[in-house]
Amino acid sequence: VVSLSAFAQAVEVPTFNEKELKKLAAGEMVLRDRKPTDNRGVAAESMAIIDQPSSEVWPVIRDCGKYDQFMPRVKKTELRDENGTPICHTELKMPWPIPDLWSDNLSIIREEPSGRYARGWKMVRGMYKRNNGEWRLVPWGDDNQKTLAVYVVDSDPGLVIPDGILKSAQTGSLPELFKAVRNRVVALREKSAQ
């Protein structure tokens, strides 16, 4: 699946303090709060290590049309072509008391020869006031055979719900999200080996 390419900006590699590096080395997720656009909604950056090279993780992240096959809380996804523009339709099952949400997002792909990749999204329509974000994949480890996966979200569903509940709903499932990506990469590797 080829999407709108953006080569002008390099795929950014975050810097880490010693505590964060220890968490990553232990297989844990690092979560950083970010300031939401317009100070409304939720924004966060989360990072984890996936024990496969970025070239194997990339097909899982790139193909938003298959997210409903493995990502937590994703009810339905579909990659649509609207006059040559890739749009990813996503429907999410939200925890009570938040209603299920949907959005159509412009899909923005960056691929670098160094093995760095990014898939960004920017909402064009949907139930949210704002739903933007990005996955970034960066080769990791001494031999670059692992991947640093970075997930960034800036979202405002525009609901009359305290931001604390929204933040919990948005960030509470992030460890399961990284686990699902890890499992999907392994499953696809095993399937291709058969």
Backbone bond lengths (Angstrom), bond angles and torsions (degrees), N, CA, C in turn:
res aa  C-N    CA-C-N  psi(-1)  N-CA   C-N-CA  omega(-1)  CA-C   N-CA-C  phi
1 V - - - 1.451 - - 1.520 107.76 -
2 V 1.294 116.47 121.71 1.463 120.86 179.43 1.517 107.97 -106.39
3 S 1.305 116.09 131.54 1.454 121.36 179.35 1.519 109.44 -119.48
4 L 1.299 113.91 177.22 1.453 120.83 177.67 1.522 109.43 -52.21
5 S 1.314 118.03 124.52 1.459 120.87 -177.84 1.510 111.29 -97.63
6 A 1.315 114.52 143.32 1.468 120.72 177.95 1.519 107.76 -132.62
7 F 1.318 117.07 99.02 1.456 120.82 -176.22 1.518 113.46 -97.19
8 A 1.329 117.78 -6.66 1.456 120.66 -174.74 1.519 112.49 -67.22
9 Q 1.316 117.76 -30.22 1.457 121.13 -176.17 1.525 109.34 -111.98
10 A 1.315 116.68 127.70 1.461 121.00 179.64 1.526 110.10 -70.75
11 V 1.323 116.14 152.73 1.458 121.26 176.57 1.519 107.78 -70.99
12 E 1.304 116.23 117.82 1.469 123.73 -173.39 1.530 111.32 -75.25
13 V 1.326 115.92 139.73 1.458 123.15 175.04 1.526 108.43 -108.06
14 P 1.334 118.17 120.33 1.464 118.73 179.74 1.527 111.62 -69.15
15 T 1.310 115.86 158.01 1.463 121.02 172.01 1.525 107.60 -101.25
16 F 1.324 116.26 152.86 1.457 121.69 -175.03 1.510 111.11 -129.86
17 N 1.326 115.68 147.75 1.456 119.48 170.97 1.536 108.09 -87.32
18 E 1.321 117.16 174.60 1.466 121.70 -175.28 1.526 112.22 -61.41
19 K 1.320 117.21 -40.70 1.467 121.32 179.61 1.531 111.19 -62.79
20 E 1.320 116.43 -42.54 1.464 120.35 179.17 1.531 111.52 -66.23
21 L 1.341 116.81 -40.37 1.466 119.83 177.90 1.523 111.35 -61.83
22 K 1.332 117.23 -38.04 1.467 120.75 177.96 1.529 110.63 -65.37
23 K 1.324 116.72 -40.83 1.464 120.12 177.41 1.528 110.77 -61.80
24 L 1.324 116.41 -45.63 1.463 119.84 179.25 1.524 111.00 -61.68
25 A 1.336 116.94 -44.15 1.464 121.31 -179.73 1.532 111.75 -63.00
26 A 1.330 116.46 -29.14 1.468 121.32 179.27 1.533 112.01 -84.41
27 G 1.328 116.92 2.72 1.453 120.32 179.42 1.523 114.00 83.95
28 E 1.327 116.49 12.23 1.458 120.99 -179.25 1.523 110.78 -93.33
29 M 1.319 114.96 163.87 1.451 122.00 178.17 1.528 109.80 -91.59
30 V 1.316 116.04 143.24 1.464 122.19 172.42 1.526 106.65 -104.15
31 L 1.327 116.36 128.82 1.455 122.17 -179.58 1.522 109.53 -119.63
32 R 1.311 115.76 129.64 1.464 121.51 176.76 1.529 108.76 -123.94
33 D 1.313 115.43 130.14 1.461 119.54 172.96 1.511 109.03 -72.20
34 R 1.306 116.08 144.88 1.456 122.52 173.69 1.523 107.83 -126.19
35 K 1.288 116.08 161.15 1.459 120.59 178.85 1.528 108.46 -82.56
36 P 1.342 117.06 120.77 1.467 118.86 178.65 1.526 111.42 -66.45
37 T 1.309 115.92 148.87 1.454 120.92 173.55 1.518 108.77 -55.44
38 D 1.294 117.78 134.87 1.469 123.71 -179.89 1.522 113.13 60.48
39 N 1.335 117.94 17.38 1.467 123.15 -179.95 1.530 113.29 55.48
40 R 1.317 117.45 27.88 1.462 121.64 179.32 1.526 108.64 -127.40
41 G 1.328 115.41 139.95 1.447 119.88 178.42 1.517 111.10 89.94
42 V 1.311 115.38 -146.82 1.457 122.43 -173.42 1.520 109.77 -134.07
43 A 1.318 115.67 140.08 1.463 121.11 172.51 1.526 107.85 -140.31
44 A 1.319 116.32 136.41 1.458 121.21 -179.21 1.520 109.78 -155.04
45 E 1.329 114.28 158.04 1.463 122.49 173.36 1.517 106.18 -128.43
46 S 1.320 116.21 125.28 1.463 120.44 179.31 1.521 108.74 -127.16
47 M 1.340 114.29 147.42 1.454 119.90 -175.45 1.525 110.25 -139.80
48 A 1.314 116.17 144.95 1.462 121.89 176.86 1.526 108.31 -154.72
49 I 1.323 114.66 161.45 1.463 121.12 177.88 1.523 109.23 -97.72
50 I 1.324 115.46 136.40 1.462 122.47 174.22 1.523 106.19 -114.36
51 D 1.314 116.58 130.64 1.466 121.67 -171.00 1.528 114.46 -81.35
52 Q 1.313 117.17 35.06 1.453 122.54 173.93 1.528 107.90 -135.72
53 P 1.335 117.28 157.89 1.460 119.94 179.78 1.528 111.74 -64.30
54 S 1.325 116.45 154.33 1.470 121.34 -177.95 1.524 111.93 -59.21
55 S 1.328 117.72 -30.56 1.468 120.51 179.31 1.527 111.75 -64.79
56 E 1.335 117.99 -24.51 1.464 121.36 177.16 1.522 111.77 -89.97
57 V 1.324 117.58 -27.22 1.463 121.55 178.78 1.530 109.70 -78.74
58 W 1.315 117.10 -34.40 1.456 121.98 -174.35 1.536 114.19 -54.60
59 P 1.321 121.18 -47.47 1.472 119.08 -179.58 1.538 112.96 -58.73
60 V 1.309 117.12 -31.09 1.471 121.41 179.37 1.526 110.08 -69.22
61 I 1.316 117.45 -43.05 1.468 122.17 -178.30 1.526 111.38 -77.44
62 R 1.313 117.13 -38.50 1.467 122.00 -175.69 1.527 111.68 -62.82
63 D 1.312 118.03 -39.55 1.463 121.67 -171.60 1.528 111.84 -90.05
64 C 1.333 116.09 81.63 1.465 120.73 -178.76 1.524 112.04 -64.11
65 G 1.292 118.46 -20.09 1.455 121.68 179.69 1.513 114.09 -68.31
66 K 1.322 117.59 -10.52 1.465 120.97 179.39 1.533 112.99 -113.81
67 Y 1.316 118.00 8.00 1.464 121.22 -179.41 1.524 111.92 -58.49
68 D 1.329 117.91 -32.41 1.463 119.89 -178.78 1.525 112.49 -68.30
69 Q 1.314 118.06 -11.05 1.457 121.65 178.90 1.530 112.88 -82.29
70 F 1.345 117.33 -15.05 1.461 117.08 -175.23 1.534 115.69 -151.35
71 M 1.311 119.80 -18.31 1.464 120.05 -175.97 1.529 111.42 -84.15
72 P 1.348 115.97 139.31 1.463 118.93 179.62 1.528 111.79 -62.77
73 R 1.310 115.42 143.04 1.465 125.56 176.39 1.523 114.50 66.53
74 V 1.321 119.40 1.21 1.461 120.66 178.21 1.529 108.17 -87.66
75 K 1.347 115.62 114.77 1.464 121.73 -179.01 1.517 112.04 -82.70
76 K 1.329 115.99 -42.55 1.459 120.15 -174.72 1.523 109.08 -153.78
77 T 1.332 115.91 138.48 1.458 121.09 171.98 1.522 108.62 -138.56
78 E 1.296 114.56 151.47 1.455 120.24 179.18 1.528 108.13 -156.87
79 L 1.314 116.71 129.79 1.461 121.38 174.77 1.519 107.45 -90.11
80 R 1.321 116.26 120.45 1.459 122.20 -177.36 1.518 109.92 -115.05
81 D 1.312 115.80 151.85 1.460 121.85 174.80 1.519 107.12 -108.89
82 E 1.321 116.80 117.26 1.456 121.45 177.46 1.522 108.67 -115.16
83 N 1.327 115.35 95.99 1.465 122.03 -179.20 1.528 111.88 56.02
84 G 1.330 116.29 43.23 1.454 121.58 178.80 1.517 114.75 85.07
85 T 1.323 117.23 0.61 1.458 121.52 179.65 1.530 109.21 -104.37
86 P 1.337 118.01 124.79 1.467 119.99 179.79 1.531 111.31 -75.44
87 I 1.321 115.68 124.04 1.456 122.59 178.90 1.521 107.90 -122.85
88 C 1.319 115.77 127.89 1.459 120.21 178.42 1.533 108.35 -102.74
89 H 1.330 115.83 115.28 1.462 122.17 176.38 1.526 107.46 -88.20
90 T 1.336 116.46 127.51 1.462 121.73 -177.79 1.517 110.15 -133.29
91 E 1.335 115.67 133.29 1.457 122.02 173.77 1.528 107.58 -119.67
92 L 1.342 116.21 129.41 1.460 122.02 -177.60 1.518 111.38 -113.82
93 K 1.316 115.86 139.48 1.463 123.13 172.10 1.521 106.35 -91.09
94 M 1.329 116.60 113.88 1.460 121.58 -175.94 1.529 110.94 -99.68
95 P 1.344 116.45 152.37 1.467 119.06 177.07 1.534 110.89 -72.23
96 W 1.323 115.34 151.61 1.458 120.38 177.58 1.514 108.95 -60.53
97 P 1.297 121.74 137.87 1.460 129.79 12.51 1.529 113.80 -100.13
98 I 1.313 117.43 17.97 1.459 121.04 -176.44 1.531 108.70 -85.68
99 P 1.346 117.89 129.87 1.468 119.00 177.49 1.524 111.03 -70.04
100 D 1.330 116.00 155.99 1.459 120.34 175.01 1.531 108.53 -58.36
101 L 1.326 116.04 148.60 1.461 121.94 -174.82 1.520 110.61 -125.61
102 W 1.326 116.50 152.47 1.463 121.07 173.29 1.530 109.03 -137.59
103 S 1.314 114.63 155.83 1.461 120.50 173.85 1.524 109.83 -157.17
104 D 1.317 114.66 153.31 1.459 122.98 170.86 1.520 105.95 -110.22
105 N 1.332 115.64 124.85 1.462 120.76 -172.22 1.521 111.53 -125.45
106 L 1.319 115.36 136.16 1.455 121.12 170.94 1.522 107.43 -63.87
107 S 1.321 117.13 131.04 1.463 122.06 -179.92 1.524 108.99 -100.64
108 I 1.329 115.97 123.10 1.462 122.00 -176.51 1.526 108.65 -119.03
109 I 1.317 116.56 120.49 1.469 122.88 -173.81 1.524 110.21 -111.91
110 R 1.343 115.23 135.51 1.472 120.81 171.38 1.528 107.49 -129.08
111 E 1.312 115.59 130.86 1.463 122.01 177.49 1.517 108.18 -130.14
112 E 1.331 116.24 130.53 1.458 120.47 -179.93 1.529 109.99 -117.94
113 P 1.327 117.58 146.34 1.461 120.53 178.88 1.535 113.06 -58.03
114 S 1.326 117.36 -23.52 1.463 121.43 -178.72 1.527 112.86 -73.00
115 G 1.335 117.55 -2.90 1.456 120.18 -177.47 1.516 113.12 90.79
116 R 1.323 116.55 10.47 1.463 121.12 174.83 1.530 108.44 -92.76
117 Y 1.332 115.03 139.02 1.456 120.86 -177.39 1.523 109.61 -138.14
118 A 1.337 115.44 155.48 1.461 120.30 173.63 1.523 109.24 -148.88
119 R 1.320 114.41 140.69 1.457 121.67 171.85 1.516 107.18 -126.57
120 G 1.323 116.00 110.29 1.451 120.51 178.83 1.508 110.84 -103.59
121 W 1.316 115.28 162.72 1.459 120.05 174.69 1.519 109.66 -142.31
122 K 1.333 113.41 147.15 1.462 121.92 178.89 1.526 106.73 -139.25
123 M 1.335 115.51 123.98 1.447 119.87 -175.52 1.529 111.60 -65.43
124 V 1.334 115.19 134.93 1.459 120.76 173.78 1.531 111.00 -107.99
125 R 1.344 117.09 -25.10 1.461 121.92 175.04 1.524 108.17 -167.13
126 G 1.326 114.59 157.93 1.458 118.85 177.52 1.510 111.74 151.71
127 M 1.309 115.80 -168.23 1.456 122.08 -177.21 1.524 112.71 -78.86
128 Y 1.305 117.15 -21.65 1.460 122.13 -177.84 1.531 111.31 -76.02
129 K 1.317 115.54 160.44 1.456 120.33 164.60 1.526 108.49 -81.83
130 R 1.341 115.56 -32.05 1.465 121.22 -179.82 1.527 108.09 -155.29
131 N 1.318 116.29 136.43 1.465 121.60 174.78 1.518 107.95 -151.10
132 N 1.321 116.12 93.03 1.453 122.12 -178.26 1.522 108.63 -129.06
133 G 1.310 116.32 154.25 1.457 118.64 177.86 1.513 112.30 179.28
134 E 1.329 113.65 -168.59 1.455 118.75 -175.96 1.526 110.33 -165.24
135 W 1.309 115.13 143.52 1.462 123.53 163.69 1.520 106.14 -103.48
136 R 1.339 117.03 136.58 1.461 122.12 171.71 1.526 108.09 -126.54
137 L 1.315 116.41 137.24 1.455 122.63 177.59 1.520 109.12 -122.64
138 V 1.335 115.56 129.39 1.457 121.45 -176.29 1.532 108.61 -133.08
139 P 1.342 118.33 131.48 1.465 119.42 174.85 1.526 110.50 -54.32
140 W 1.346 116.23 142.04 1.467 121.15 -172.83 1.514 110.12 -139.48
141 G 1.315 115.90 151.36 1.462 121.84 177.40 1.515 111.25 95.23
142 D 1.319 114.43 166.40 1.467 120.05 -178.00 1.523 112.61 -58.00
143 D 1.341 116.62 -34.83 1.465 120.16 -178.19 1.530 112.65 -106.72
144 N 1.336 116.95 8.78 1.469 122.47 -179.74 1.525 113.32 57.38
145 Q 1.315 117.39 27.00 1.465 120.99 179.94 1.522 112.77 -94.15
146 K 1.318 116.52 5.02 1.463 122.30 173.61 1.519 107.44 -119.45
147 T 1.331 115.75 171.80 1.458 120.90 -178.44 1.517 110.03 -129.07
148 L 1.315 115.93 131.58 1.451 121.05 166.57 1.524 105.62 -86.32
149 A 1.336 116.57 116.48 1.462 121.83 178.06 1.523 108.22 -102.79
150 V 1.319 115.85 128.30 1.465 122.44 -179.22 1.531 107.42 -119.69
151 Y 1.331 115.54 127.69 1.464 121.55 178.19 1.520 107.89 -119.39
152 V 1.333 116.08 122.82 1.465 122.00 -178.69 1.519 108.11 -121.22
153 V 1.327 116.41 133.55 1.462 120.35 178.35 1.525 109.62 -135.50
154 D 1.332 115.69 142.81 1.466 123.78 174.42 1.525 105.03 -139.07
155 S 1.324 116.25 101.86 1.450 121.12 -167.81 1.525 111.63 -135.66
156 D 1.323 115.52 142.50 1.462 121.80 173.05 1.519 107.57 -140.29
157 P 1.349 116.61 102.39 1.460 118.22 179.73 1.528 113.25 -72.42
158 G 1.332 117.20 -5.44 1.454 120.16 176.31 1.509 114.05 66.69
159 L 1.311 116.52 29.30 1.462 121.65 -179.13 1.519 110.55 -100.45
160 V 1.308 115.75 155.90 1.463 120.57 177.96 1.537 107.62 -85.74
161 I 1.315 114.18 72.57 1.457 123.04 179.79 1.521 106.34 -138.26
162 P 1.323 118.67 136.21 1.468 119.93 179.96 1.536 111.68 -55.67
163 D 1.345 115.43 142.21 1.462 120.39 -179.46 1.523 112.20 -56.93
164 G 1.343 118.42 -30.66 1.470 121.11 178.36 1.517 112.18 -61.46
165 I 1.326 117.23 -40.61 1.468 120.88 177.63 1.524 109.54 -69.35
166 L 1.341 116.63 -41.28 1.465 119.52 177.27 1.524 111.23 -60.94
167 K 1.332 115.86 -43.12 1.466 120.09 -179.95 1.522 110.47 -62.41
168 S 1.312 116.69 -43.54 1.459 120.45 178.52 1.524 111.24 -61.29
169 A 1.332 116.10 -42.85 1.463 120.12 179.12 1.524 111.35 -65.54
170 Q 1.331 116.87 -38.88 1.463 121.12 -176.37 1.524 112.04 -76.49
171 T 1.327 117.11 -44.06 1.471 119.90 -174.12 1.526 113.10 -94.67
172 G 1.324 117.43 -17.97 1.465 120.06 -176.95 1.513 113.81 -64.42
173 S 1.325 116.94 -27.61 1.463 119.99 -178.34 1.528 112.83 -96.10
174 L 1.326 118.05 3.72 1.466 119.94 -176.74 1.527 113.76 -62.26
175 P 1.362 120.34 -41.56 1.467 117.50 176.60 1.534 112.42 -58.29
176 E 1.345 116.79 -38.85 1.467 120.51 178.22 1.527 111.54 -68.10
177 L 1.337 116.32 -31.95 1.458 120.83 177.76 1.529 110.36 -62.16
178 F 1.328 116.99 -49.23 1.469 120.10 179.33 1.530 111.01 -64.56
179 K 1.319 116.70 -38.46 1.475 120.38 177.26 1.529 110.06 -61.51
180 A 1.334 116.63 -42.83 1.464 120.78 179.93 1.530 111.15 -63.09
181 V 1.328 117.40 -40.63 1.465 120.48 178.19 1.525 109.64 -64.83
182 R 1.338 116.78 -45.09 1.477 120.05 177.98 1.528 110.77 -56.58
183 N 1.329 115.89 -48.49 1.464 120.55 -178.26 1.524 111.81 -62.75
184 R 1.320 116.89 -39.44 1.460 120.93 179.93 1.529 110.89 -65.60
185 V 1.323 117.48 -41.66 1.467 120.70 178.93 1.528 109.82 -61.44
186 V 1.327 116.74 -45.49 1.476 120.95 179.22 1.525 110.63 -62.45
187 A 1.339 116.93 -44.16 1.462 120.80 -179.34 1.524 111.27 -61.87
188 L 1.331 117.12 -41.91 1.473 119.76 179.56 1.522 111.06 -69.06
189 R 1.344 116.82 -35.31 1.474 120.37 177.31 1.524 110.33 -63.97
190 E 1.344 115.75 -45.16 1.478 119.84 178.95 1.518 111.59 -65.01
191 K 1.319 116.83 -39.10 1.471 120.56 179.26 1.515 111.10 -64.53
192 S 1.332 117.99 -40.19 1.468 120.63 -179.29 1.534 111.70 -72.52
193 A 1.338 116.88 -22.23 1.478 120.86 179.38 1.522 111.97 -79.17
194 Q 1.322 117.41 -14.73 1.483 120.47 -178.09 1.497 112.07 -77.99
